Amino acid sequence: MTGTPLLRHALRVGIGTTLGEAAGRAIGDFWGHGLPSHGFWAALTTMLVLFPDYEHTFARGWSRPVGSAVGGLLAWGLLQFSWSHGALALATVAFSAVTFVLLRTGQHVLNVVLTAWIVFLLHQMGTAQGLVAWGRPADTVLGAAIALAVFLVLPTWHHHRVGDLLARWLRTQQRLLPALLTGYADVGAADRAALEDMRDATRRAREELESAVAHLPHEPRGHRARWTADELARLTAAAFELTRCTALLTEHLPRRPAETVPELAEYAAPLRDHLGRLAQLARSPHGGPALRPGALRDDFAALCARTGLAWLADPAEPDAVSRPRARALNASLRTVLALETLTAQLAPRPGEAAAGGPADGPHRTRHGRHARTVRHTAHATA
């Protein structure tokens, strides 16, 4: 898909590997100090250093050349002593075994023993150890430098993606939740295969959002999402809670006529509209529609009062006939609460739209107090 991190990463790898191969061929043997015809080490390093995210690319960008340089020095120092052919063969086997044991220990440790192994291996073929010990680290440094430069020219900053990914996840919920509520109108009203497809799309969108949020702390301080770390934690927690709500609504879909709650179908349209507005707010915080935290909860309470569902929320134990309908109502109410939490996080705070930035402390405090009031009222009703 155009603009996705994997496409950008593929472009980086293609461009970086081409530049690494060209640079390796152009420099050749480093003016007599390295191995001729081994410039491909630069291209190989570029390919191995580049990752789809900043954290892993720059971690490998320094650890791989440092490990190669230390390994080259280690091997060069060891080869200053007199080695028989048998001893060289044993050392090569030993370094190869240690290399495979340390495959998952990190680039710096792995490349120390890997470079030493390659130096010993090529030295057995009659190549001067000095050329091997110098050439591989030099090509590794060259390839790592190219990889880091390519990443900075074609970066992937996940802070740019969080709003769009949140909006995309909300769009999937905009299709799923109204379909679930409509499914309570009658037995078999819901297309379960279609619901599973929508739930799968919602799960993938949420996982991509959570993956992007996980990368944010490792990006440079100049690259930050519009939400703080605590706000993002609350957003992802609310997203997870809403996912649990959809699972409950799916589980309690009616299988017998007595379990139907046709009144919930009336709430599908307001819910669809609210989720669409939330998606617009997630994508554009100042250009989206106005949303009042608590409005969705008030609409749901008005629906329950108008249709006679309010009595199902009575804390007394419902009888066997009304219990399935009470479960459906409580799952719906829990869904509304999760959406209210998201609304409270996404809706512009007082003064934020005019100032074009985050609200000050008192506004933030009043906003959080209102969200707690909504939750308290809803739980008391449930």
Disulfide bonds with the S-S distance in Angstrom:
none
